[in-house]
């Protein structure tokens, strides 16, 4: 069992599964020994309460049916993913991030079901409502669509931690994510497989690279100025951590997405546009993922040297250096958290589903056009 502590900010050594004392078996095609050995996983000590509270929040906001929450919520491991990433975050910040993350997965499932069941009007209404709720979350807390109301609730909480300038940046980044999901909707509806470079650019948006990076700042308790965030050393470390996560997700999702006639996966783009076999595409994905890990280790050192250089003898310089070190440390944590999440979560256990194209934890009828 995981050791628990009541003292916030300490790190809880984590076994790689929240329900068993041993690590899950990782298929050889997905195994990354460097992550298992050089990127030890830890969990925020608030994780046990986080799991309970997010499960309760999903029920209260009606984001998943009660039977689905009871049967699948814990096994989907959404809270484990966030608790392994934003270490050192105040409990309230981590709770807001975890609820938002759970919402994001539910939104992703709704988007998928709207495509599968041919509901473009439902998707259009949702897309426009999310754009509006992002600008005025308080006015949408009681929206008739639980997905919009839940989004408003989570965004309003996230907006309470840092200044308005951070809120505006988060909103700008998420508006772009919504539009990227709309482009994916059109591509999937029309059967268009984007080219490799087009896909890589779009994936940075559909995976919400800059959203998860933005959330490092409230976790560190400090908004980073543009000169710090856009510093090449900091930005490269942030990008590599997110690219690893997105591409490893593509590798693990490939069977599920082929079964579901998906068109948005780096492996699928490589097969269609580079003429690769499935085996060659998997090998290329693994090569790119491995390069992310290797290059991150170099970028991490440069980002930490950048943090050291921020200490100029002033209180502000010290504050920024501490915040950057926290953010870069958590970028490293993202590697192990993402890796183990994909082997713990029921989201990727396609072979155990009755229908490989229909996840058992989704509600096909939610707010859709019957």
C-alpha positions as CSV (number, residue, x, y, z in Angstrom):
1,X,0.0,0.0,0.0
2,X,1.1,3.6,-0.5
3,X,2.5,5.4,2.5
4,X,0.3,8.3,3.4
5,X,1.1,11.6,5.1
6,X,-1.1,14.4,6.2
7,X,1.6,17.0,5.7
8,X,0.9,18.8,2.4
9,X,3.8,19.2,0.1
10,X,5.7,16.0,1.0
11,X,6.0,13.4,-1.7
12,X,4.4,10.1,-1.4
13,X,6.4,7.2,-3.0
14,X,4.0,5.6,-5.4
15,X,3.7,2.1,-6.6
16,X,2.6,2.1,-10.2
17,X,-1.0,1.1,-9.6
18,X,-3.5,2.6,-7.2
19,X,-5.3,-0.7,-6.4
20,X,-2.5,-3.3,-6.4
21,X,0.9,-3.6,-4.6
22,X,2.7,-4.6,-7.8
23,X,3.4,-2.8,-11.0
24,X,1.1,-3.7,-13.9
25,X,2.7,-5.8,-16.7
26,X,3.8,-3.6,-19.6
27,X,3.6,-5.2,-23.1
28,X,7.1,-5.3,-24.7
29,X,5.9,-3.1,-27.5
30,X,5.0,-0.3,-25.1
31,X,7.8,-0.8,-22.5
32,X,10.2,2.0,-21.9
33,X,12.9,0.8,-19.4
34,X,14.4,4.3,-19.1
35,X,11.1,5.6,-17.6
36,X,10.8,2.7,-15.2
37,X,14.4,3.1,-14.0
38,X,15.3,6.8,-14.4
39,X,12.0,8.5,-13.8
40,X,10.7,7.3,-10.4
41,X,7.0,7.9,-9.8
42,X,5.7,9.8,-6.8
43,X,2.2,10.9,-5.8
44,X,1.0,14.0,-4.1
45,X,0.0,13.1,-0.5
46,X,-3.5,14.5,-1.2
47,X,-4.2,11.8,-3.7
48,X,-6.5,9.6,-1.6
49,X,-8.8,12.5,-0.9
50,X,-8.4,13.7,-4.5
51,X,-9.8,10.4,-5.8
52,X,-12.8,10.5,-3.5
53,X,-13.6,14.2,-4.1
54,X,-13.3,14.0,-7.9
55,X,-15.6,10.9,-8.0
56,X,-18.1,12.9,-5.9
57,X,-17.7,16.0,-8.2
58,X,-18.4,13.8,-11.3
59,X,-21.6,12.7,-9.7
60,X,-22.7,16.1,-8.4
61,X,-22.1,17.7,-11.9
62,X,-23.8,14.8,-13.6
63,X,-20.8,14.3,-15.9
64,X,-21.1,10.6,-15.8
65,X,-24.1,8.4,-14.9
66,X,-24.0,7.1,-11.3
67,X,-23.5,3.5,-12.4
68,X,-20.6,4.4,-14.7
69,X,-18.9,6.4,-11.9
70,X,-19.3,3.5,-9.4
71,X,-18.0,0.9,-11.8
72,X,-15.3,2.8,-13.7
73,X,-14.2,6.1,-12.2
74,X,-11.5,4.8,-9.9
75,X,-10.2,2.4,-12.5
76,X,-9.9,5.1,-15.1
77,X,-7.2,6.6,-12.8
78,X,-7.7,10.2,-13.9
79,X,-6.8,11.5,-10.4
80,X,-3.6,9.4,-10.4
81,X,-2.4,11.1,-13.5
82,X,-2.7,14.6,-12.0
83,X,-1.5,13.6,-8.6
84,X,1.7,12.2,-10.2
85,X,2.3,15.4,-12.1
86,X,1.5,18.5,-10.0
87,X,3.5,17.7,-6.9
88,X,3.8,20.4,-4.3
89,X,0.6,22.0,-5.4
90,X,-1.7,23.3,-2.6
91,X,-4.6,20.8,-2.1
92,X,-7.2,23.2,-3.5
93,X,-5.2,23.8,-6.6
94,X,-4.6,20.1,-7.2
95,X,-8.3,19.4,-6.6
96,X,-9.4,22.0,-9.2
97,X,-6.8,20.6,-11.7
98,X,-8.0,17.0,-11.1
99,X,-11.7,17.9,-11.6
100,X,-10.8,19.9,-14.7
101,X,-8.8,17.0,-16.0
102,X,-11.6,14.5,-15.4
103,X,-13.9,17.0,-17.2
104,X,-11.5,17.0,-20.1
105,X,-11.6,13.3,-20.5
106,X,-15.5,13.3,-20.4
107,X,-15.5,16.1,-23.0
108,X,-13.1,14.1,-25.2
109,X,-15.5,11.1,-24.9
110,X,-18.5,13.3,-25.8
111,X,-16.6,14.7,-28.8
112,X,-15.8,11.1,-29.9
113,X,-19.4,9.9,-29.5
114,X,-20.8,13.0,-31.4
115,X,-18.6,12.0,-34.3
116,X,-19.4,8.2,-34.1
117,X,-23.1,8.8,-34.0
118,X,-23.2,11.6,-36.5
119,X,-24.3,14.5,-34.3
120,X,-22.7,17.6,-35.9
121,X,-25.4,20.0,-34.6
122,X,-24.9,18.8,-31.0
123,X,-21.2,19.3,-31.3
124,X,-21.6,22.7,-32.8
125,X,-23.8,23.8,-29.9
126,X,-21.3,22.4,-27.4
127,X,-18.4,24.1,-29.1
128,X,-20.0,27.5,-29.0
129,X,-21.2,27.1,-25.4
130,X,-17.7,26.2,-24.2
131,X,-16.2,29.3,-26.0
132,X,-18.8,31.4,-24.2
133,X,-18.5,29.8,-20.8
134,X,-14.7,30.3,-21.0
135,X,-15.2,34.0,-21.1
136,X,-18.0,34.1,-18.5
137,X,-17.8,30.9,-16.4
138,X,-19.9,32.3,-13.5
139,X,-22.9,32.8,-15.8
140,X,-22.7,29.2,-17.0
141,X,-22.7,27.4,-13.6
142,X,-26.3,26.3,-14.1
143,X,-26.2,25.6,-17.9
144,X,-28.6,22.9,-19.0
145,X,-25.8,20.8,-20.5
146,X,-23.9,19.3,-17.5
147,X,-20.7,19.3,-19.6
148,X,-20.9,23.1,-20.0
149,X,-21.8,23.6,-16.3
150,X,-19.0,21.4,-15.1
151,X,-16.6,23.2,-17.3
152,X,-17.7,26.6,-15.9
153,X,-17.3,25.3,-12.4
154,X,-13.8,24.0,-12.9
155,X,-12.6,27.0,-14.9
156,X,-14.0,29.4,-12.3
157,X,-12.0,27.6,-9.6
158,X,-8.8,27.6,-11.7
159,X,-9.2,31.3,-12.3
160,X,-9.1,32.0,-8.5
161,X,-5.5,31.2,-7.9
162,X,-3.4,33.6,-10.0
163,X,-3.9,37.1,-11.5
164,X,-6.2,38.0,-14.4
165,X,-3.2,38.0,-16.8
166,X,-2.8,34.2,-16.2
167,X,-6.6,33.7,-16.6
168,X,-6.6,35.5,-19.9
169,X,-3.6,33.4,-21.1
170,X,-5.3,30.1,-20.0
171,X,-8.5,31.2,-21.8
172,X,-6.6,32.1,-25.0
173,X,-4.9,28.7,-25.0
174,X,-8.2,26.8,-24.4
175,X,-10.1,28.7,-27.1
176,X,-7.4,27.3,-29.4
177,X,-7.9,23.8,-28.0
178,X,-11.7,24.0,-28.7
179,X,-11.1,25.0,-32.3
180,X,-8.5,22.2,-32.7
181,X,-11.2,19.7,-31.5
182,X,-13.5,21.2,-34.2
183,X,-10.8,20.6,-36.9
184,X,-10.5,17.0,-35.6
185,X,-14.3,16.6,-35.8
186,X,-14.3,17.7,-39.4
187,X,-11.3,15.5,-40.3
188,X,-12.9,12.4,-38.7
189,X,-16.3,13.1,-40.2
190,X,-14.8,13.4,-43.7
191,X,-12.3,10.6,-43.2
192,X,-9.3,12.9,-43.7
193,X,-6.0,11.7,-42.3
194,X,-3.8,14.8,-41.7
195,X,-0.3,14.7,-43.0
196,X,2.5,14.1,-40.5
197,X,3.6,17.7,-40.0
198,X,0.0,18.9,-40.0
199,X,-0.9,16.3,-37.4
200,X,2.0,17.1,-35.1
201,X,1.0,20.8,-35.0
202,X,-2.7,19.9,-34.4
203,X,-1.8,17.4,-31.8
204,X,-0.1,20.1,-29.7
205,X,-3.5,21.7,-29.5
206,X,-5.8,18.6,-29.1
207,X,-3.5,17.3,-26.3
208,X,-3.6,20.8,-24.8
209,X,0.2,21.1,-24.4
210,X,0.1,24.7,-23.2
211,X,-2.8,24.2,-20.9
212,X,-1.0,21.5,-18.8
213,X,2.1,23.7,-18.9
214,X,0.1,26.7,-17.8
215,X,-1.2,24.7,-14.8
216,X,2.3,24.2,-13.5
217,X,2.2,27.9,-12.4
218,X,-0.7,27.8,-9.9
219,X,0.8,24.5,-8.6
220,X,4.0,26.5,-7.9
221,X,2.1,29.4,-6.6
222,X,3.6,31.9,-9.0
223,X,2.6,33.4,-12.4
224,X,5.7,33.3,-14.6
225,X,6.4,36.4,-16.7
226,X,6.6,36.1,-20.5
227,X,10.4,36.5,-20.4
228,X,10.6,33.4,-18.2
229,X,8.0,31.2,-19.9
230,X,9.3,32.0,-23.4
231,X,12.9,31.5,-22.5
232,X,14.2,28.8,-24.9
233,X,15.5,26.5,-22.2
234,X,12.2,26.6,-20.2
235,X,10.0,26.3,-23.3
236,X,12.0,23.4,-24.8
237,X,11.8,21.3,-21.6
238,X,8.0,22.0,-21.4
239,X,7.4,21.1,-25.0
240,X,9.4,17.8,-24.8
241,X,7.5,16.7,-21.8
242,X,4.2,17.3,-23.5
243,X,5.4,15.8,-26.8
244,X,6.4,12.6,-25.0
245,X,3.0,12.4,-23.4
246,X,1.1,13.0,-26.7
247,X,3.1,10.5,-28.7
248,X,3.1,7.8,-26.0
249,X,-0.6,8.3,-25.9
250,X,-0.8,7.7,-29.6
251,X,1.3,4.6,-29.3
252,X,-0.9,3.1,-26.6
253,X,-4.1,4.3,-28.3
254,X,-3.3,3.0,-31.7
255,X,-5.3,-0.3,-31.3
256,X,-8.3,1.5,-29.9
257,X,-8.2,4.2,-32.6
258,X,-7.8,1.7,-35.5
259,X,-10.7,-0.2,-34.1
260,X,-12.8,3.0,-33.9
261,X,-11.9,4.1,-37.5
262,X,-9.9,7.0,-36.1
263,X,-7.8,9.3,-38.3
264,X,-6.0,11.3,-35.7
265,X,-3.0,9.4,-34.5
266,X,0.6,9.9,-35.4
267,X,0.9,6.1,-36.2
268,X,-2.1,6.4,-38.6
269,X,-0.6,9.5,-40.4
270,X,2.7,7.6,-40.8
271,X,0.9,4.6,-42.3
272,X,-1.2,6.7,-44.7
273,X,1.2,9.4,-45.7
274,X,4.7,7.8,-45.3
275,X,3.6,4.4,-46.6
276,X,4.7,2.6,-43.4
277,X,3.4,-0.8,-42.3
278,X,1.8,-0.9,-38.9
279,X,5.0,-2.5,-37.5
280,X,7.2,0.3,-39.0
281,X,4.8,3.0,-37.7
282,X,5.0,1.6,-34.2
283,X,8.8,1.5,-34.4
284,X,8.9,5.1,-35.6
285,X,6.7,6.2,-32.8
286,X,9.0,4.4,-30.3
287,X,12.0,6.2,-31.9
288,X,10.4,9.6,-31.5
289,X,9.3,8.9,-28.0
290,X,12.8,7.7,-27.0
291,X,14.3,10.9,-28.5
292,X,11.9,13.0,-26.4
293,X,13.2,11.3,-23.3
294,X,16.9,11.7,-24.2
295,X,16.5,15.3,-25.3
296,X,14.4,16.2,-22.2
297,X,17.3,15.2,-19.9
298,X,19.5,17.8,-21.7
299,X,16.8,20.4,-21.8
300,X,16.1,19.8,-18.1
301,X,19.7,20.7,-17.2
302,X,19.5,23.8,-19.3
303,X,16.2,24.9,-17.7
304,X,17.6,24.4,-14.2
305,X,20.7,26.4,-15.0
306,X,18.3,29.1,-16.3
307,X,16.5,29.0,-12.9
308,X,19.8,29.4,-11.1
309,X,20.5,32.5,-13.2
310,X,17.2,34.1,-12.0
311,X,18.6,34.4,-8.5
312,X,19.9,38.0,-8.6
313,X,19.9,38.7,-4.9
314,X,16.3,40.1,-5.0
315,X,13.2,38.6,-3.4
316,X,11.6,38.5,-6.8
317,X,14.5,36.7,-8.3
318,X,14.4,34.1,-5.6
319,X,10.7,33.6,-6.0
320,X,11.0,33.1,-9.8
321,X,13.9,30.7,-9.4
322,X,12.0,28.6,-6.9
323,X,8.9,28.6,-9.2
324,X,10.9,27.6,-12.3
325,X,12.6,24.7,-10.4
326,X,9.2,23.5,-9.3
327,X,7.8,23.6,-12.8
328,X,10.8,21.9,-14.4
329,X,10.7,19.2,-11.7
330,X,7.1,18.5,-12.4
331,X,7.8,18.4,-16.2
332,X,10.0,15.4,-15.3
333,X,7.2,13.9,-13.2
334,X,4.9,14.0,-16.2
335,X,7.0,11.3,-17.9
336,X,6.4,8.7,-15.2
337,X,2.8,9.7,-14.5
338,X,1.8,9.5,-18.2
339,X,3.7,6.2,-18.6
340,X,2.1,4.4,-15.7
341,X,-1.4,5.9,-16.4
342,X,-1.5,4.2,-19.7
343,X,-0.9,0.8,-18.1
344,X,-3.2,1.4,-15.1
345,X,-6.2,3.1,-16.7
346,X,-9.2,1.1,-18.0
347,X,-9.3,3.7,-20.8
348,X,-6.7,1.7,-22.8
349,X,-7.8,-1.9,-22.1
350,X,-9.4,-2.4,-25.4
351,X,-9.0,-6.1,-25.4
352,X,-11.3,-6.3,-22.3
353,X,-14.2,-4.4,-23.9
354,X,-17.2,-6.1,-25.4
355,X,-17.0,-3.8,-28.4
356,X,-13.5,-2.6,-29.2
357,X,-14.9,0.6,-30.8
358,X,-17.1,1.5,-27.8
359,X,-15.6,2.3,-24.4
360,X,-17.7,0.8,-21.7
361,X,-17.4,3.9,-19.5
362,X,-19.1,6.3,-21.9
363,X,-22.8,7.2,-22.2
364,X,-23.6,7.1,-25.9
365,X,-26.8,9.1,-25.4
366,X,-25.5,12.0,-23.3
367,X,-26.8,15.3,-24.7
368,X,-26.7,13.9,-28.2
369,X,-29.3,14.0,-31.0
370,X,-31.3,10.8,-30.7
